[in-house]
């Protein structure tokens, strides 16, 4: 049996694997291909391209697009929705880095015995 990582099916377990065509992605999100193109224009998601030049989306990108759709459905303009999601992502990354730095700082603190 070949190692697990070489099986083609493993690609579908990868959140970043571009498994979905634009039409399928739009169908899954209950939106239009134009909505997905607009998200790309606002640099919220950048789909990969197939050899034929067709847009392909990953599950991770579909989650981001779904979040954008939630905001737009709630009345947020699409430009603002894209900016909100980008800022949310930046905040999450900054919080993750802060946690790592705190953990490293805590580990490197000298222990004082009394």
N, CA, C and O atoms as a DFTB+ gen file, in Angstrom:
456 C
 N C O
     1  1       0.851      -1.177       0.000
     2  2       0.000       0.000       0.000
     3  2       0.896       1.238       0.000
     4  3       1.826       1.316       0.802
     5  1       0.632       2.224      -0.896
     6  2       1.471       3.425      -0.929
     7  2       1.247       4.284       0.307
     8  3       0.204       4.180       0.953
     9  1       2.214       5.130       0.642
    10  2       2.025       6.025       1.788
    11  2       0.785       6.883       1.604
    12  3       0.417       7.233       0.483
    13  1       0.155       7.213       2.701
    14  2      -1.104       7.955       2.680
    15  2      -0.995       9.282       1.918
    16  3      -1.932       9.670       1.220
    17  1       0.121       9.968       2.043
    18  2       0.248      11.296       1.452
    19  2       0.294      11.289      -0.076
    20  3       0.168      12.350      -0.687
    21  1       0.469      10.139      -0.704
    22  2       0.556      10.107      -2.157
    23  2      -0.775       9.765      -2.816
    24  3      -0.876       9.788      -4.042
    25  1      -1.779       9.454      -2.038
    26  2      -3.077       9.105      -2.614
    27  2      -3.778      10.357      -3.113
    28  3      -3.790      11.368      -2.409
    29  1      -4.368      10.323      -4.318
    30  2      -5.062      11.495      -4.844
    31  2      -6.205      11.971      -3.941
    32  3      -6.475      13.170      -3.875
    33  1      -6.866      11.067      -3.259
    34  2      -8.002      11.448      -2.408
    35  2      -7.563      12.358      -1.271
    36  3      -8.380      13.113      -0.744
    37  1      -6.288      12.305      -0.878
    38  2      -5.800      13.157       0.201
    39  2      -5.909      14.631      -0.146
    40  3      -6.008      15.470       0.749
    41  1      -5.893      14.958      -1.428
    42  2      -6.030      16.351      -1.839
    43  2      -7.358      16.925      -1.371
    44  3      -7.450      18.116      -1.074
    45  1      -8.380      16.093      -1.305
    46  2      -9.693      16.573      -0.906
    47  2      -9.801      16.778       0.596
    48  3     -10.754      17.394       1.071
    49  1      -8.842      16.273       1.340
    50  2      -8.780      16.532       2.776
    51  2      -8.041      17.839       3.060
    52  3      -8.046      18.335       4.187
    53  1      -7.413      18.383       2.035
    54  2      -6.619      19.606       2.152
    55  2      -7.528      20.815       1.948
    56  3      -8.118      20.969       0.878
    57  1      -7.647      21.679       2.967
    58  2      -8.502      22.866       2.889
    59  2      -8.065      23.838       1.806
    60  3      -8.863      24.654       1.345
    61  1      -6.794      23.757       1.392
    62  2      -6.275      24.692       0.401
    63  2      -6.264      24.131      -1.025
    64  3      -5.873      24.826      -1.963
    65  1      -6.688      22.888      -1.186
    66  2      -6.707      22.280      -2.517
    67  2      -7.854      22.875      -3.332
    68  3      -8.999      22.848      -2.882
    69  1      -7.570      23.413      -4.523
    70  2      -8.612      24.057      -5.331
    71  2      -9.516      23.036      -6.030
    72  3      -9.351      22.749      -7.216
    73  1     -10.454      22.506      -5.287
    74  2     -11.266      21.397      -5.774
    75  2     -12.554      21.806      -6.480
    76  3     -13.173      20.982      -7.154
    77  1     -12.967      23.060      -6.338
    78  2     -14.297      23.451      -6.813
    79  2     -14.236      24.464      -7.952
    80  3     -13.513      25.458      -7.887
    81  1     -15.004      24.188      -8.980
    82  2     -15.115      25.133     -10.092
    83  2     -15.932      26.336      -9.632
    84  3     -16.598      26.285      -8.598
    85  1     -15.879      27.398     -10.394
    86  2     -16.644      28.588     -10.045
    87  2     -18.139      28.271      -9.971
    88  3     -18.816      28.695      -9.035
    89  1     -18.649      27.538     -10.939
    90  2     -20.070      27.206     -10.943
    91  2     -20.476      26.387      -9.735
    92  3     -21.507      26.648      -9.115
    93  1     -19.668      25.399      -9.403
    94  2     -19.968      24.554      -8.239
    95  2     -19.853      25.363      -6.952
    96  3     -20.685      25.221      -6.056
    97  1     -18.835      26.205      -6.852
    98  2     -18.658      27.034      -5.660
    99  2     -19.850      27.966      -5.476
   100  3     -20.373      28.103      -4.371
   101  1     -20.274      28.605      -6.558
   102  2     -21.423      29.514      -6.481
   103  2     -22.682      28.751      -6.067
   104  3     -23.477      29.236      -5.262
   105  1     -22.850      27.571      -6.619
   106  2     -24.012      26.738      -6.269
   107  2     -23.985      26.370      -4.783
   108  3     -25.010      26.445      -4.106
   109  1     -22.829      25.978      -4.286
   110  2     -22.699      25.588      -2.878
   111  2     -22.989      26.766      -1.946
   112  3     -23.552      26.586      -0.866
   113  1     -22.603      27.968      -2.369
   114  2     -22.805      29.159      -1.548
   115  2     -24.180      29.792      -1.746
   116  3     -24.579      30.673      -0.985
   117  1     -24.903      29.339      -2.773
   118  2     -26.200      29.931      -3.066
   119  2     -26.065      31.347      -3.600
   120  3     -26.879      32.219      -3.298
   121  1     -25.030      31.563      -4.397
   122  2     -24.767      32.889      -4.946
   123  2     -24.485      32.762      -6.433
   124  3     -24.741      31.716      -7.029
   125  1     -23.968      33.806      -7.025
   126  2     -23.681      33.787      -8.452
   127  2     -22.173      33.777      -8.693
   128  3     -21.404      34.164      -7.813
   129  1     -21.745      33.336      -9.876
   130  2     -20.327      33.440     -10.212
   131  2     -19.839      34.893     -10.147
   132  3     -18.687      35.146      -9.796
   133  1     -20.710      35.837     -10.484
   134  2     -20.343      37.251     -10.416
   135  2     -19.962      37.685      -9.012
   136  3     -19.061      38.504      -8.831
   137  1     -20.650      37.133      -8.013
   138  2     -20.319      37.447      -6.621
   139  2     -18.899      36.980      -6.314
   140  3     -18.129      37.701      -5.681
   141  1     -18.558      35.789      -6.757
   142  2     -17.204      35.260      -6.533
   143  2     -16.159      36.088      -7.274
   144  3     -15.077      36.341      -6.744
   145  1     -16.478      36.511      -8.498
   146  2     -15.543      37.362      -9.243
   147  2     -15.319      38.678      -8.499
   148  3     -14.196      39.178      -8.433
   149  1     -16.397      39.234      -7.941
   150  2     -16.283      40.494      -7.197
   151  2     -15.399      40.321      -5.975
   152  3     -14.610      41.211      -5.661
   153  1     -15.510      39.199      -5.278
   154  2     -14.635      38.944      -4.123
   155  2     -13.176      38.916      -4.566
   156  3     -12.292      39.378      -3.846
   157  1     -12.934      38.372      -5.748
   158  2     -11.585      38.359      -6.295
   159  2     -11.112      39.755      -6.659
   160  3      -9.950      40.094      -6.433
   161  1     -11.996      40.567      -7.219
   162  2     -11.641      41.944      -7.577
   163  2     -11.261      42.755      -6.343
   164  3     -10.402      43.635      -6.412
   165  1     -11.899      42.458      -5.220
   166  2     -11.608      43.155      -3.969
   167  2     -10.493      42.471      -3.178
   168  3     -10.212      42.834      -2.036
   169  1      -9.867      41.480      -3.804
   170  2      -8.716      40.755      -3.246
   171  2      -9.019      40.046      -1.929
   172  3      -8.138      39.867      -1.088
   173  1     -10.268      39.650      -1.767
   174  2     -10.606      38.875      -0.581
   175  2     -10.154      37.430      -0.773
   176  3      -9.559      36.831       0.122
   177  1     -10.440      36.885      -1.934
   178  2      -9.971      35.542      -2.279
   179  2      -9.373      35.593      -3.685
   180  3      -9.840      36.337      -4.548
   181  1      -8.355      34.806      -3.893
   182  2      -7.714      34.718      -5.205
   183  2      -7.731      33.256      -5.620
   184  3      -6.893      32.469      -5.179
   185  1      -8.684      32.894      -6.466
   186  2      -8.761      31.488      -6.870
   187  2      -7.561      31.096      -7.720
   188  3      -6.978      31.921      -8.425
   189  1      -7.213      29.841      -7.638
   190  2      -6.183      29.317      -8.528
   191  2      -6.821      29.102      -9.893
   192  3      -8.045      29.090     -10.022
   193  1      -6.008      28.938     -10.878
   194  2      -6.511      28.724     -12.236
   195  2      -6.141      27.328     -12.713
   196  3      -5.033      26.847     -12.477
   197  1      -7.083      26.692     -13.383
   198  2      -6.805      25.383     -13.980
   199  2      -5.912      25.595     -15.197
   200  3      -5.658      26.732     -15.595
   201  1      -5.442      24.513     -15.782
   202  2      -4.606      24.624     -16.980
   203  2      -5.344      25.361     -18.086
   204  3      -4.726      26.034     -18.910
   205  1      -6.657      25.235     -18.103
   206  2      -7.466      25.918     -19.110
   207  2      -7.817      27.350     -18.735
   208  3      -8.501      28.035     -19.495
   209  1      -7.362      27.813     -17.577
   210  2      -7.602      29.185     -17.160
   211  2      -8.861      29.392     -16.340
   212  3      -9.219      30.530     -16.039
   213  1      -9.545      28.308     -15.971
   214  2     -10.778      28.421     -15.192
   215  2     -10.468      28.583     -13.708
   216  3      -9.517      27.999     -13.188
   217  1     -11.285      29.383     -13.042
   218  2     -11.101      29.609     -11.604
   219  2     -11.453      28.343     -10.829
   220  3     -12.430      27.657     -11.128
   221  1     -10.621      28.054      -9.820
   222  2     -10.848      26.911      -8.940
   223  2     -10.720      27.391      -7.499
   224  3      -9.799      28.136      -7.165
   225  1     -11.647      26.960      -6.651
   226  2     -11.719      27.422      -5.269
   227  2     -11.487      26.281      -4.288
   228  3     -11.855      25.134      -4.540
   229  1     -10.867      26.626      -3.163
   230  2     -10.635      25.656      -2.093
   231  2     -11.754      25.768      -1.056
   232  3     -12.552      26.705      -1.079
   233  1     -11.792      24.805      -0.160
   234  2     -12.780      24.864       0.934
   235  2     -12.526      26.075       1.821
   236  3     -13.469      26.712       2.290
   237  1     -11.270      26.389       2.048
   238  2     -10.932      27.571       2.848
   239  2     -11.495      28.831       2.184
   240  3     -12.100      29.670       2.851
   241  1     -11.296      28.958       0.887
   242  2     -11.825      30.124       0.170
   243  2     -13.345      30.155       0.206
   244  3     -13.940      31.230       0.284
   245  1     -13.973      29.004       0.151
   246  2     -15.433      28.968       0.216
   247  2     -15.937      29.415       1.583
   248  3     -16.985      30.053       1.673
   249  1     -15.210      29.092       2.645
   250  2     -15.602      29.579       3.974
   251  2     -15.506      31.104       4.045
   252  3     -16.369      31.755       4.633
   253  1     -14.468      31.665       3.451
   254  2     -14.329      33.120       3.427
   255  2     -15.468      33.733       2.610
   256  3     -16.077      34.718       3.028
   257  1     -15.748      33.154       1.459
   258  2     -16.833      33.658       0.614
   259  2     -18.179      33.554       1.328
   260  3     -19.029      34.433       1.188
   261  1     -18.369      32.484       2.088
   262  2     -19.622      32.319       2.844
   263  2     -19.751      33.414       3.900
   264  3     -20.844      33.935       4.123
   265  1     -18.645      33.762       4.547
   266  2     -18.658      34.854       5.537
   267  2     -19.019      36.174       4.852
   268  3     -19.805      36.958       5.382
   269  1     -18.439      36.414       3.672
   270  2     -18.761      37.629       2.917
   271  2     -20.239      37.657       2.559
   272  3     -20.887      38.699       2.650
   273  1     -20.762      36.523       2.155
   274  2     -22.178      36.466       1.799
   275  2     -23.051      36.780       3.010
   276  3     -24.052      37.484       2.879
   277  1     -22.690      36.269       4.187
   278  2     -23.451      36.568       5.405
   279  2     -23.513      38.070       5.642
   280  3     -24.576      38.619       5.934
   281  1     -22.367      38.731       5.514
   282  2     -22.322      40.174       5.744
   283  2     -23.141      40.933       4.704
   284  3     -23.883      41.858       5.035
   285  1     -22.998      40.531       3.446
   286  2     -23.743      41.196       2.371
   287  2     -25.244      40.962       2.547
   288  3     -26.041      41.882       2.364
   289  1     -25.627      39.747       2.899
   290  2     -27.045      39.451       3.127
   291  2     -27.611      40.259       4.289
   292  3     -28.813      40.521       4.337
   293  1     -26.744      40.659       5.236
   294  2     -27.171      41.459       6.388
   295  2     -27.201      42.952       6.059
   296  3     -27.527      43.774       6.914
   297  1     -26.857      43.299       4.808
   298  2     -26.943      44.693       4.392
   299  2     -25.620      45.427       4.285
   300  3     -25.606      46.624       3.995
   301  1     -24.516      44.745       4.509
   302  2     -23.199      45.378       4.413
   303  2     -22.802      45.466       2.939
   304  3     -22.900      44.470       2.222
   305  1     -22.361      46.619       2.480
   306  2     -21.873      46.698       1.088
   307  2     -20.706      45.733       0.881
   308  3     -19.916      45.498       1.796
   309  1     -20.605      45.189      -0.301
   310  2     -19.607      44.147      -0.552
   311  2     -18.186      44.640      -0.299
   312  3     -17.356      43.890       0.214
   313  1     -17.895      45.897      -0.653
   314  2     -16.556      46.438      -0.416
   315  2     -16.257      46.434       1.081
   316  3     -15.164      46.055       1.501
   317  1     -17.229      46.855       1.879
   318  2     -17.051      46.891       3.337
   319  2     -16.947      45.475       3.896
   320  3     -16.150      45.228       4.802
   321  1     -17.734      44.550       3.374
   322  2     -17.689      43.164       3.839
   323  2     -16.300      42.579       3.614
   324  3     -15.759      41.900       4.487
   325  1     -15.724      42.842       2.447
   326  2     -14.379      42.339       2.154
   327  2     -13.372      42.935       3.125
   328  3     -12.503      42.225       3.632
   329  1     -13.481      44.216       3.384
   330  2     -12.538      44.868       4.305
   331  2     -12.699      44.326       5.728
   332  3     -11.710      44.102       6.426
   333  1     -13.934      44.121       6.150
   334  2     -14.192      43.567       7.487
   335  2     -13.528      42.203       7.633
   336  3     -12.877      41.931       8.642
   337  1     -13.690      41.357       6.642
   338  2     -13.129      40.004       6.713
   339  2     -11.606      40.049       6.723
   340  3     -10.964      39.292       7.450
   341  1     -11.030      40.934       5.918
   342  2      -9.566      41.074       5.912
   343  2      -9.084      41.523       7.283
   344  3      -8.097      40.997       7.799
   345  1      -9.775      42.496       7.878
   346  2      -9.389      42.976       9.211
   347  2      -9.586      41.897      10.275
   348  3      -8.764      41.767      11.182
   349  1     -10.665      41.125      10.174
   350  2     -10.875      40.022      11.121
   351  2      -9.721      39.022      11.035
   352  3      -9.229      38.536      12.053
   353  1      -9.301      38.725       9.811
   354  2      -8.210      37.783       9.606
   355  2      -6.902      38.327      10.176
   356  3      -6.141      37.590      10.802
   357  1      -6.642      39.615       9.959
   358  2      -5.425      40.233      10.497
   359  2      -5.440      40.229      12.020
   360  3      -4.416      39.975      12.654
   361  1      -6.597      40.510      12.605
   362  2      -6.713      40.505      14.059
   363  2      -6.466      39.103      14.614
   364  3      -5.749      38.941      15.601
   365  1      -7.051      38.108      13.989
   366  2      -6.855      36.724      14.426
   367  2      -5.379      36.337      14.368
   368  3      -4.867      35.696      15.286
   369  1      -4.701      36.723      13.299
   370  2      -3.279      36.418      13.157
   371  2      -2.463      37.144      14.233
   372  3      -1.556      36.553      14.817
   373  1      -2.775      38.414      14.498
   374  2      -2.057      39.172      15.529
   375  2      -2.267      38.546      16.906
   376  3      -1.333      38.476      17.705
   377  1      -3.480      38.096      17.184
   378  2      -3.754      37.454      18.470
   379  2      -2.982      36.147      18.605
   380  3      -2.481      35.826      19.683
   381  1      -2.887      35.394      17.511
   382  2      -2.130      34.139      17.521
   383  2      -0.656      34.413      17.798
   384  3      -0.030      33.716      18.596
   385  1      -0.110      35.418      17.147
   386  2       1.299      35.775      17.352
   387  2       1.520      36.237      18.787
   388  3       2.507      35.851      19.412
   389  1       0.616      37.057      19.319
   390  2       0.734      37.521      20.704
   391  2       0.736      36.355      21.685
   392  3       1.514      36.346      22.639
   393  1      -0.131      35.374      21.456
   394  2      -0.170      34.198      22.327
   395  2       1.155      33.447      22.281
   396  3       1.664      33.010      23.313
   397  1       1.709      33.299      21.084
   398  2       2.996      32.614      20.949
   399  2       4.096      33.373      21.681
   400  3       4.914      32.778      22.382
   401  1       4.107      34.682      21.513
   402  2       5.140      35.495      22.173
   403  2       4.990      35.445      23.692
   404  3       5.986      35.375      24.413
   405  1       3.761      35.481      24.174
   406  2       3.543      35.378      25.617
   407  2       4.035      34.036      26.141
   408  3       4.677      33.961      27.188
   409  1       3.724      32.977      25.396
   410  2       4.157      31.639      25.816
   411  2       5.678      31.549      25.816
   412  3       6.257      30.967      26.733
   413  1       6.326      32.106      24.819
   414  2       7.790      32.091      24.753
   415  2       8.383      32.933      25.874
   416  3       9.376      32.544      26.490
   417  1       7.778      34.082      26.138
   418  2       8.256      34.951      27.208
   419  2       8.112      34.301      28.564
   420  3       8.983      34.430      29.424
   421  1       7.011      33.604      28.751
   422  2       6.765      32.913      30.017
   423  2       7.783      31.798      30.231
   424  3       8.265      31.588      31.344
   425  1       8.102      31.088      29.153
   426  2       9.061      29.980      29.251
   427  2      10.471      30.489      29.516
   428  3      11.256      29.807      30.175
   429  1      10.808      31.685      29.012
   430  2      12.177      32.163      29.150
   431  2      12.383      32.986      30.425
   432  3      13.508      33.398      30.710
   433  1      11.327      33.231      31.192
   434  2      11.444      33.968      32.440
   435  2      12.243      33.139      33.454
   436  3      11.969      31.955      33.648
   437  1      13.224      33.767      34.091
   438  2      13.977      32.999      35.112
   439  2      13.072      32.694      36.299
   440  3      12.239      33.505      36.703
   441  1      13.261      31.520      36.831
   442  2      12.477      31.128      37.994
   443  2      13.180      31.620      39.257
   444  3      14.360      31.353      39.485
   445  1      12.436      32.323      40.042
   446  2      12.991      32.877      41.277
   447  2      12.606      31.978      42.423
   448  3      11.427      31.734      42.681
   449  1      13.610      31.494      43.102
   450  2      13.307      30.659      44.264
   451  2      13.445      31.527      45.518
   452  3      14.321      32.388      45.602
   453  1      12.612      31.295      46.434
   454  2      12.584      32.192      47.560
   455  2      12.870      31.519      48.789
   456  3      12.885      32.147      49.848
